[in-house]
Amino acid sequence: MNNSEKLAKINELLDGLPSFSCKPGCADCCGPVELSRLEYNRCVKASGRTSEEIKKKMQSNLKRGDYRCPLLDTKTNRCSVYAVRPAVCRLFGIVRDEPMLRCPHGYSPDSSVMLTPEQSRTILNMVNELGE
């Protein structure tokens, strides 16, 4: 399977996830992000920057004790690659009983559509396998 096919499979997995409106101006979930190689490459391309520029931004952030994602637009507090954001970002706020993925402000979709921790782990594992 080539990378385009793998990304299509990743999209298929993520497109069906429930969504919800976040607290305006909040970026509390935009901390350190673990993502697959393919997700990273897609985010770099969507950002319009080079991998080196993003790496420098991350290093600069870390020197200041800022652990936010280097793809966060700090002027607007919005994700600069929202349409192609990684799986873990899409899972934030939609997994019940998972403290690490819970919105600190209580925002989430209706509980009837939220995922179980097992479902979220399955999705992350599949994305990681496809994305490496």
Chimera marker file (.cmm) of the C-alpha trace (Angstrom):
<marker_set name="trace">
<marker id="1" x="0.000" y="0.000" z="0.000" r="1" g="1" b="0" radius="0.5"/>
<marker id="2" x="1.457" y="3.395" z="-0.953" r="1" g="1" b="0" radius="0.5"/>
<marker id="3" x="1.363" y="6.516" z="1.248" r="1" g="1" b="0" radius="0.5"/>
<marker id="4" x="-1.653" y="8.005" z="-0.543" r="1" g="1" b="0" radius="0.5"/>
<marker id="5" x="-3.617" y="4.830" z="0.073" r="1" g="1" b="0" radius="0.5"/>
<marker id="6" x="-2.496" y="4.760" z="3.689" r="1" g="1" b="0" radius="0.5"/>
<marker id="7" x="-3.564" y="8.391" z="4.191" r="1" g="1" b="0" radius="0.5"/>
<marker id="8" x="-6.922" y="7.585" z="2.604" r="1" g="1" b="0" radius="0.5"/>
<marker id="9" x="-7.359" y="4.747" z="5.141" r="1" g="1" b="0" radius="0.5"/>
<marker id="10" x="-6.392" y="7.096" z="7.971" r="1" g="1" b="0" radius="0.5"/>
<marker id="11" x="-8.930" y="9.648" z="6.721" r="1" g="1" b="0" radius="0.5"/>
<marker id="12" x="-11.576" y="6.942" z="6.561" r="1" g="1" b="0" radius="0.5"/>
<marker id="13" x="-10.907" y="6.043" z="10.206" r="1" g="1" b="0" radius="0.5"/>
<marker id="14" x="-10.998" y="9.662" z="11.372" r="1" g="1" b="0" radius="0.5"/>
<marker id="15" x="-13.795" y="11.104" z="9.243" r="1" g="1" b="0" radius="0.5"/>
<marker id="16" x="-16.466" y="9.222" z="11.178" r="1" g="1" b="0" radius="0.5"/>
<marker id="17" x="-15.430" y="10.506" z="14.587" r="1" g="1" b="0" radius="0.5"/>
<marker id="18" x="-17.946" y="12.635" z="16.486" r="1" g="1" b="0" radius="0.5"/>
<marker id="19" x="-17.265" y="16.348" z="16.663" r="1" g="1" b="0" radius="0.5"/>
<marker id="20" x="-18.234" y="19.214" z="18.942" r="1" g="1" b="0" radius="0.5"/>
<marker id="21" x="-17.633" y="22.925" z="19.333" r="1" g="1" b="0" radius="0.5"/>
<marker id="22" x="-14.724" y="23.873" z="21.544" r="1" g="1" b="0" radius="0.5"/>
<marker id="23" x="-14.480" y="26.758" z="23.954" r="1" g="1" b="0" radius="0.5"/>
<marker id="24" x="-13.671" y="29.795" z="21.779" r="1" g="1" b="0" radius="0.5"/>
<marker id="25" x="-10.042" y="30.892" z="22.027" r="1" g="1" b="0" radius="0.5"/>
<marker id="26" x="-8.980" y="27.843" z="24.006" r="1" g="1" b="0" radius="0.5"/>
<marker id="27" x="-5.875" y="25.871" z="23.068" r="1" g="1" b="0" radius="0.5"/>
<marker id="28" x="-5.534" y="23.827" z="26.246" r="1" g="1" b="0" radius="0.5"/>
<marker id="29" x="-5.439" y="20.551" z="24.296" r="1" g="1" b="0" radius="0.5"/>
<marker id="30" x="-2.668" y="21.744" z="21.971" r="1" g="1" b="0" radius="0.5"/>
<marker id="31" x="0.146" y="20.382" z="24.057" r="1" g="1" b="0" radius="0.5"/>
<marker id="32" x="2.717" y="17.788" z="23.143" r="1" g="1" b="0" radius="0.5"/>
<marker id="33" x="1.297" y="15.690" z="20.333" r="1" g="1" b="0" radius="0.5"/>
<marker id="34" x="2.323" y="12.182" z="19.369" r="1" g="1" b="0" radius="0.5"/>
<marker id="35" x="1.689" y="11.434" z="15.729" r="1" g="1" b="0" radius="0.5"/>
<marker id="36" x="2.698" y="9.043" z="13.006" r="1" g="1" b="0" radius="0.5"/>
<marker id="37" x="5.235" y="9.865" z="10.315" r="1" g="1" b="0" radius="0.5"/>
<marker id="38" x="2.538" y="10.197" z="7.633" r="1" g="1" b="0" radius="0.5"/>
<marker id="39" x="0.427" y="12.449" z="9.840" r="1" g="1" b="0" radius="0.5"/>
<marker id="40" x="3.478" y="14.603" z="10.551" r="1" g="1" b="0" radius="0.5"/>
<marker id="41" x="4.357" y="14.919" z="6.863" r="1" g="1" b="0" radius="0.5"/>
<marker id="42" x="0.756" y="15.802" z="6.015" r="1" g="1" b="0" radius="0.5"/>
<marker id="43" x="0.686" y="18.470" z="8.740" r="1" g="1" b="0" radius="0.5"/>
<marker id="44" x="3.989" y="19.975" z="7.568" r="1" g="1" b="0" radius="0.5"/>
<marker id="45" x="2.698" y="20.156" z="3.998" r="1" g="1" b="0" radius="0.5"/>
<marker id="46" x="-0.614" y="21.712" z="5.086" r="1" g="1" b="0" radius="0.5"/>
<marker id="47" x="1.202" y="24.294" z="7.209" r="1" g="1" b="0" radius="0.5"/>
<marker id="48" x="3.070" y="25.715" z="4.228" r="1" g="1" b="0" radius="0.5"/>
<marker id="49" x="6.283" y="25.574" z="6.246" r="1" g="1" b="0" radius="0.5"/>
<marker id="50" x="9.244" y="23.249" z="6.122" r="1" g="1" b="0" radius="0.5"/>
<marker id="51" x="9.944" y="20.506" z="8.605" r="1" g="1" b="0" radius="0.5"/>
<marker id="52" x="13.031" y="22.457" z="9.674" r="1" g="1" b="0" radius="0.5"/>
<marker id="53" x="10.969" y="25.604" z="10.380" r="1" g="1" b="0" radius="0.5"/>
<marker id="54" x="8.556" y="23.616" z="12.525" r="1" g="1" b="0" radius="0.5"/>
<marker id="55" x="11.421" y="21.936" z="14.372" r="1" g="1" b="0" radius="0.5"/>
<marker id="56" x="12.980" y="25.341" z="15.108" r="1" g="1" b="0" radius="0.5"/>
<marker id="57" x="9.639" y="26.667" z="16.358" r="1" g="1" b="0" radius="0.5"/>
<marker id="58" x="9.252" y="23.649" z="18.644" r="1" g="1" b="0" radius="0.5"/>
<marker id="59" x="12.792" y="24.071" z="19.994" r="1" g="1" b="0" radius="0.5"/>
<marker id="60" x="12.196" y="27.777" z="20.574" r="1" g="1" b="0" radius="0.5"/>
<marker id="61" x="8.943" y="26.990" z="22.392" r="1" g="1" b="0" radius="0.5"/>
<marker id="62" x="10.646" y="24.385" z="24.585" r="1" g="1" b="0" radius="0.5"/>
<marker id="63" x="13.430" y="26.815" z="25.561" r="1" g="1" b="0" radius="0.5"/>
<marker id="64" x="10.707" y="29.153" z="26.865" r="1" g="1" b="0" radius="0.5"/>
<marker id="65" x="8.914" y="26.308" z="28.693" r="1" g="1" b="0" radius="0.5"/>
<marker id="66" x="6.090" y="26.407" z="26.146" r="1" g="1" b="0" radius="0.5"/>
<marker id="67" x="4.959" y="22.876" z="25.378" r="1" g="1" b="0" radius="0.5"/>
<marker id="68" x="2.224" y="23.792" z="22.927" r="1" g="1" b="0" radius="0.5"/>
<marker id="69" x="2.162" y="22.324" z="19.450" r="1" g="1" b="0" radius="0.5"/>
<marker id="70" x="4.377" y="24.281" z="17.036" r="1" g="1" b="0" radius="0.5"/>
<marker id="71" x="1.500" y="24.214" z="14.521" r="1" g="1" b="0" radius="0.5"/>
<marker id="72" x="-0.743" y="26.249" z="16.833" r="1" g="1" b="0" radius="0.5"/>
<marker id="73" x="-1.334" y="29.754" z="15.517" r="1" g="1" b="0" radius="0.5"/>
<marker id="74" x="-0.631" y="31.645" z="18.735" r="1" g="1" b="0" radius="0.5"/>
<marker id="75" x="-2.206" y="34.858" z="17.417" r="1" g="1" b="0" radius="0.5"/>
<marker id="76" x="-5.613" y="33.225" z="17.028" r="1" g="1" b="0" radius="0.5"/>
<marker id="77" x="-5.146" y="30.220" z="19.345" r="1" g="1" b="0" radius="0.5"/>
<marker id="78" x="-6.339" y="28.018" z="16.495" r="1" g="1" b="0" radius="0.5"/>
<marker id="79" x="-4.794" y="25.002" z="14.845" r="1" g="1" b="0" radius="0.5"/>
<marker id="80" x="-3.091" y="26.030" z="11.621" r="1" g="1" b="0" radius="0.5"/>
<marker id="81" x="-3.658" y="22.550" z="10.143" r="1" g="1" b="0" radius="0.5"/>
<marker id="82" x="-7.082" y="21.793" z="11.640" r="1" g="1" b="0" radius="0.5"/>
<marker id="83" x="-8.439" y="20.028" z="8.543" r="1" g="1" b="0" radius="0.5"/>
<marker id="84" x="-5.603" y="17.471" z="8.664" r="1" g="1" b="0" radius="0.5"/>
<marker id="85" x="-4.882" y="17.456" z="12.405" r="1" g="1" b="0" radius="0.5"/>
<marker id="86" x="-3.528" y="14.195" z="13.840" r="1" g="1" b="0" radius="0.5"/>
<marker id="87" x="-5.670" y="11.398" z="15.251" r="1" g="1" b="0" radius="0.5"/>
<marker id="88" x="-4.893" y="12.201" z="18.885" r="1" g="1" b="0" radius="0.5"/>
<marker id="89" x="-6.084" y="15.777" z="18.343" r="1" g="1" b="0" radius="0.5"/>
<marker id="90" x="-9.334" y="14.521" z="16.834" r="1" g="1" b="0" radius="0.5"/>
<marker id="91" x="-9.857" y="12.163" z="19.777" r="1" g="1" b="0" radius="0.5"/>
<marker id="92" x="-9.438" y="14.901" z="22.362" r="1" g="1" b="0" radius="0.5"/>
<marker id="93" x="-12.755" y="15.487" z="24.124" r="1" g="1" b="0" radius="0.5"/>
<marker id="94" x="-14.612" y="12.562" z="22.525" r="1" g="1" b="0" radius="0.5"/>
<marker id="95" x="-13.382" y="9.652" z="24.669" r="1" g="1" b="0" radius="0.5"/>
<marker id="96" x="-15.375" y="8.934" z="27.808" r="1" g="1" b="0" radius="0.5"/>
<marker id="97" x="-13.572" y="7.975" z="30.995" r="1" g="1" b="0" radius="0.5"/>
<marker id="98" x="-10.147" y="8.894" z="29.615" r="1" g="1" b="0" radius="0.5"/>
<marker id="99" x="-8.644" y="11.699" z="31.752" r="1" g="1" b="0" radius="0.5"/>
<marker id="100" x="-5.766" y="12.417" z="29.339" r="1" g="1" b="0" radius="0.5"/>
<marker id="101" x="-8.230" y="13.135" z="26.522" r="1" g="1" b="0" radius="0.5"/>
<marker id="102" x="-10.838" y="15.032" z="28.540" r="1" g="1" b="0" radius="0.5"/>
<marker id="103" x="-11.519" y="18.693" z="27.822" r="1" g="1" b="0" radius="0.5"/>
<marker id="104" x="-10.608" y="20.645" z="30.965" r="1" g="1" b="0" radius="0.5"/>
<marker id="105" x="-13.605" y="22.920" z="30.330" r="1" g="1" b="0" radius="0.5"/>
<marker id="106" x="-16.148" y="20.109" z="29.997" r="1" g="1" b="0" radius="0.5"/>
<marker id="107" x="-16.777" y="20.492" z="26.271" r="1" g="1" b="0" radius="0.5"/>
<marker id="108" x="-17.673" y="17.264" z="24.461" r="1" g="1" b="0" radius="0.5"/>
<marker id="109" x="-20.202" y="15.784" z="22.072" r="1" g="1" b="0" radius="0.5"/>
<marker id="110" x="-23.352" y="14.103" z="23.354" r="1" g="1" b="0" radius="0.5"/>
<marker id="111" x="-22.337" y="11.208" z="25.579" r="1" g="1" b="0" radius="0.5"/>
<marker id="112" x="-24.198" y="8.747" z="23.361" r="1" g="1" b="0" radius="0.5"/>
<marker id="113" x="-21.636" y="9.235" z="20.560" r="1" g="1" b="0" radius="0.5"/>
<marker id="114" x="-18.496" y="9.382" z="22.673" r="1" g="1" b="0" radius="0.5"/>
<marker id="115" x="-15.933" y="6.624" z="22.214" r="1" g="1" b="0" radius="0.5"/>
<marker id="116" x="-14.756" y="4.173" z="24.806" r="1" g="1" b="0" radius="0.5"/>
<marker id="117" x="-11.069" y="4.178" z="25.736" r="1" g="1" b="0" radius="0.5"/>
<marker id="118" x="-10.750" y="0.833" z="23.939" r="1" g="1" b="0" radius="0.5"/>
<marker id="119" x="-12.192" y="2.279" z="20.726" r="1" g="1" b="0" radius="0.5"/>
<marker id="120" x="-9.808" y="5.238" z="20.897" r="1" g="1" b="0" radius="0.5"/>
<marker id="121" x="-6.795" y="2.953" z="21.453" r="1" g="1" b="0" radius="0.5"/>
<marker id="122" x="-7.842" y="0.816" z="18.477" r="1" g="1" b="0" radius="0.5"/>
<marker id="123" x="-8.057" y="3.907" z="16.265" r="1" g="1" b="0" radius="0.5"/>
<marker id="124" x="-4.688" y="5.245" z="17.449" r="1" g="1" b="0" radius="0.5"/>
<marker id="125" x="-3.034" y="1.858" z="16.930" r="1" g="1" b="0" radius="0.5"/>
<marker id="126" x="-4.455" y="1.560" z="13.408" r="1" g="1" b="0" radius="0.5"/>
<marker id="127" x="-3.363" y="5.095" z="12.508" r="1" g="1" b="0" radius="0.5"/>
<marker id="128" x="0.118" y="4.461" z="13.914" r="1" g="1" b="0" radius="0.5"/>
<marker id="129" x="0.464" y="1.192" z="11.975" r="1" g="1" b="0" radius="0.5"/>
<marker id="130" x="-0.651" y="2.845" z="8.737" r="1" g="1" b="0" radius="0.5"/>
<marker id="131" x="1.410" y="5.970" z="9.358" r="1" g="1" b="0" radius="0.5"/>
<marker id="132" x="4.819" y="4.465" z="10.005" r="1" g="1" b="0" radius="0.5"/>
<link id1="1" id2="2" r="1" g="1" b="0" radius="0.2"/>
<link id1="2" id2="3" r="1" g="1" b="0" radius="0.2"/>
<link id1="3" id2="4" r="1" g="1" b="0" radius="0.2"/>
<link id1="4" id2="5" r="1" g="1" b="0" radius="0.2"/>
<link id1="5" id2="6" r="1" g="1" b="0" radius="0.2"/>
<link id1="6" id2="7" r="1" g="1" b="0" radius="0.2"/>
<link id1="7" id2="8" r="1" g="1" b="0" radius="0.2"/>
<link id1="8" id2="9" r="1" g="1" b="0" radius="0.2"/>
<link id1="9" id2="10" r="1" g="1" b="0" radius="0.2"/>
<link id1="10" id2="11" r="1" g="1" b="0" radius="0.2"/>
<link id1="11" id2="12" r="1" g="1" b="0" radius="0.2"/>
<link id1="12" id2="13" r="1" g="1" b="0" radius="0.2"/>
<link id1="13" id2="14" r="1" g="1" b="0" radius="0.2"/>
<link id1="14" id2="15" r="1" g="1" b="0" radius="0.2"/>
<link id1="15" id2="16" r="1" g="1" b="0" radius="0.2"/>
<link id1="16" id2="17" r="1" g="1" b="0" radius="0.2"/>
<link id1="17" id2="18" r="1" g="1" b="0" radius="0.2"/>
<link id1="18" id2="19" r="1" g="1" b="0" radius="0.2"/>
<link id1="19" id2="20" r="1" g="1" b="0" radius="0.2"/>
<link id1="20" id2="21" r="1" g="1" b="0" radius="0.2"/>
<link id1="21" id2="22" r="1" g="1" b="0" radius="0.2"/>
<link id1="22" id2="23" r="1" g="1" b="0" radius="0.2"/>
<link id1="23" id2="24" r="1" g="1" b="0" radius="0.2"/>
<link id1="24" id2="25" r="1" g="1" b="0" radius="0.2"/>
<link id1="25" id2="26" r="1" g="1" b="0" radius="0.2"/>
<link id1="26" id2="27" r="1" g="1" b="0" radius="0.2"/>
<link id1="27" id2="28" r="1" g="1" b="0" radius="0.2"/>
<link id1="28" id2="29" r="1" g="1" b="0" radius="0.2"/>
<link id1="29" id2="30" r="1" g="1" b="0" radius="0.2"/>
<link id1="30" id2="31" r="1" g="1" b="0" radius="0.2"/>
<link id1="31" id2="32" r="1" g="1" b="0" radius="0.2"/>
<link id1="32" id2="33" r="1" g="1" b="0" radius="0.2"/>
<link id1="33" id2="34" r="1" g="1" b="0" radius="0.2"/>
<link id1="34" id2="35" r="1" g="1" b="0" radius="0.2"/>
<link id1="35" id2="36" r="1" g="1" b="0" radius="0.2"/>
<link id1="36" id2="37" r="1" g="1" b="0" radius="0.2"/>
<link id1="37" id2="38" r="1" g="1" b="0" radius="0.2"/>
<link id1="38" id2="39" r="1" g="1" b="0" radius="0.2"/>
<link id1="39" id2="40" r="1" g="1" b="0" radius="0.2"/>
<link id1="40" id2="41" r="1" g="1" b="0" radius="0.2"/>
<link id1="41" id2="42" r="1" g="1" b="0" radius="0.2"/>
<link id1="42" id2="43" r="1" g="1" b="0" radius="0.2"/>
<link id1="43" id2="44" r="1" g="1" b="0" radius="0.2"/>
<link id1="44" id2="45" r="1" g="1" b="0" radius="0.2"/>
<link id1="45" id2="46" r="1" g="1" b="0" radius="0.2"/>
<link id1="46" id2="47" r="1" g="1" b="0" radius="0.2"/>
<link id1="47" id2="48" r="1" g="1" b="0" radius="0.2"/>
<link id1="48" id2="49" r="1" g="1" b="0" radius="0.2"/>
<link id1="49" id2="50" r="1" g="1" b="0" radius="0.2"/>
<link id1="50" id2="51" r="1" g="1" b="0" radius="0.2"/>
<link id1="51" id2="52" r="1" g="1" b="0" radius="0.2"/>
<link id1="52" id2="53" r="1" g="1" b="0" radius="0.2"/>
<link id1="53" id2="54" r="1" g="1" b="0" radius="0.2"/>
<link id1="54" id2="55" r="1" g="1" b="0" radius="0.2"/>
<link id1="55" id2="56" r="1" g="1" b="0" radius="0.2"/>
<link id1="56" id2="57" r="1" g="1" b="0" radius="0.2"/>
<link id1="57" id2="58" r="1" g="1" b="0" radius="0.2"/>
<link id1="58" id2="59" r="1" g="1" b="0" radius="0.2"/>
<link id1="59" id2="60" r="1" g="1" b="0" radius="0.2"/>
<link id1="60" id2="61" r="1" g="1" b="0" radius="0.2"/>
<link id1="61" id2="62" r="1" g="1" b="0" radius="0.2"/>
<link id1="62" id2="63" r="1" g="1" b="0" radius="0.2"/>
<link id1="63" id2="64" r="1" g="1" b="0" radius="0.2"/>
<link id1="64" id2="65" r="1" g="1" b="0" radius="0.2"/>
<link id1="65" id2="66" r="1" g="1" b="0" radius="0.2"/>
<link id1="66" id2="67" r="1" g="1" b="0" radius="0.2"/>
<link id1="67" id2="68" r="1" g="1" b="0" radius="0.2"/>
<link id1="68" id2="69" r="1" g="1" b="0" radius="0.2"/>
<link id1="69" id2="70" r="1" g="1" b="0" radius="0.2"/>
<link id1="70" id2="71" r="1" g="1" b="0" radius="0.2"/>
<link id1="71" id2="72" r="1" g="1" b="0" radius="0.2"/>
<link id1="72" id2="73" r="1" g="1" b="0" radius="0.2"/>
<link id1="73" id2="74" r="1" g="1" b="0" radius="0.2"/>
<link id1="74" id2="75" r="1" g="1" b="0" radius="0.2"/>
<link id1="75" id2="76" r="1" g="1" b="0" radius="0.2"/>
<link id1="76" id2="77" r="1" g="1" b="0" radius="0.2"/>
<link id1="77" id2="78" r="1" g="1" b="0" radius="0.2"/>
<link id1="78" id2="79" r="1" g="1" b="0" radius="0.2"/>
<link id1="79" id2="80" r="1" g="1" b="0" radius="0.2"/>
<link id1="80" id2="81" r="1" g="1" b="0" radius="0.2"/>
<link id1="81" id2="82" r="1" g="1" b="0" radius="0.2"/>
<link id1="82" id2="83" r="1" g="1" b="0" radius="0.2"/>
<link id1="83" id2="84" r="1" g="1" b="0" radius="0.2"/>
<link id1="84" id2="85" r="1" g="1" b="0" radius="0.2"/>
<link id1="85" id2="86" r="1" g="1" b="0" radius="0.2"/>
<link id1="86" id2="87" r="1" g="1" b="0" radius="0.2"/>
<link id1="87" id2="88" r="1" g="1" b="0" radius="0.2"/>
<link id1="88" id2="89" r="1" g="1" b="0" radius="0.2"/>
<link id1="89" id2="90" r="1" g="1" b="0" radius="0.2"/>
<link id1="90" id2="91" r="1" g="1" b="0" radius="0.2"/>
<link id1="91" id2="92" r="1" g="1" b="0" radius="0.2"/>
<link id1="92" id2="93" r="1" g="1" b="0" radius="0.2"/>
<link id1="93" id2="94" r="1" g="1" b="0" radius="0.2"/>
<link id1="94" id2="95" r="1" g="1" b="0" radius="0.2"/>
<link id1="95" id2="96" r="1" g="1" b="0" radius="0.2"/>
<link id1="96" id2="97" r="1" g="1" b="0" radius="0.2"/>
<link id1="97" id2="98" r="1" g="1" b="0" radius="0.2"/>
<link id1="98" id2="99" r="1" g="1" b="0" radius="0.2"/>
<link id1="99" id2="100" r="1" g="1" b="0" radius="0.2"/>
<link id1="100" id2="101" r="1" g="1" b="0" radius="0.2"/>
<link id1="101" id2="102" r="1" g="1" b="0" radius="0.2"/>
<link id1="102" id2="103" r="1" g="1" b="0" radius="0.2"/>
<link id1="103" id2="104" r="1" g="1" b="0" radius="0.2"/>
<link id1="104" id2="105" r="1" g="1" b="0" radius="0.2"/>
<link id1="105" id2="106" r="1" g="1" b="0" radius="0.2"/>
<link id1="106" id2="107" r="1" g="1" b="0" radius="0.2"/>
<link id1="107" id2="108" r="1" g="1" b="0" radius="0.2"/>
<link id1="108" id2="109" r="1" g="1" b="0" radius="0.2"/>
<link id1="109" id2="110" r="1" g="1" b="0" radius="0.2"/>
<link id1="110" id2="111" r="1" g="1" b="0" radius="0.2"/>
<link id1="111" id2="112" r="1" g="1" b="0" radius="0.2"/>
<link id1="112" id2="113" r="1" g="1" b="0" radius="0.2"/>
<link id1="113" id2="114" r="1" g="1" b="0" radius="0.2"/>
<link id1="114" id2="115" r="1" g="1" b="0" radius="0.2"/>
<link id1="115" id2="116" r="1" g="1" b="0" radius="0.2"/>
<link id1="116" id2="117" r="1" g="1" b="0" radius="0.2"/>
<link id1="117" id2="118" r="1" g="1" b="0" radius="0.2"/>
<link id1="118" id2="119" r="1" g="1" b="0" radius="0.2"/>
<link id1="119" id2="120" r="1" g="1" b="0" radius="0.2"/>
<link id1="120" id2="121" r="1" g="1" b="0" radius="0.2"/>
<link id1="121" id2="122" r="1" g="1" b="0" radius="0.2"/>
<link id1="122" id2="123" r="1" g="1" b="0" radius="0.2"/>
<link id1="123" id2="124" r="1" g="1" b="0" radius="0.2"/>
<link id1="124" id2="125" r="1" g="1" b="0" radius="0.2"/>
<link id1="125" id2="126" r="1" g="1" b="0" radius="0.2"/>
<link id1="126" id2="127" r="1" g="1" b="0" radius="0.2"/>
<link id1="127" id2="128" r="1" g="1" b="0" radius="0.2"/>
<link id1="128" id2="129" r="1" g="1" b="0" radius="0.2"/>
<link id1="129" id2="130" r="1" g="1" b="0" radius="0.2"/>
<link id1="130" id2="131" r="1" g="1" b="0" radius="0.2"/>
<link id1="131" id2="132" r="1" g="1" b="0" radius="0.2"/>
</marker_set>
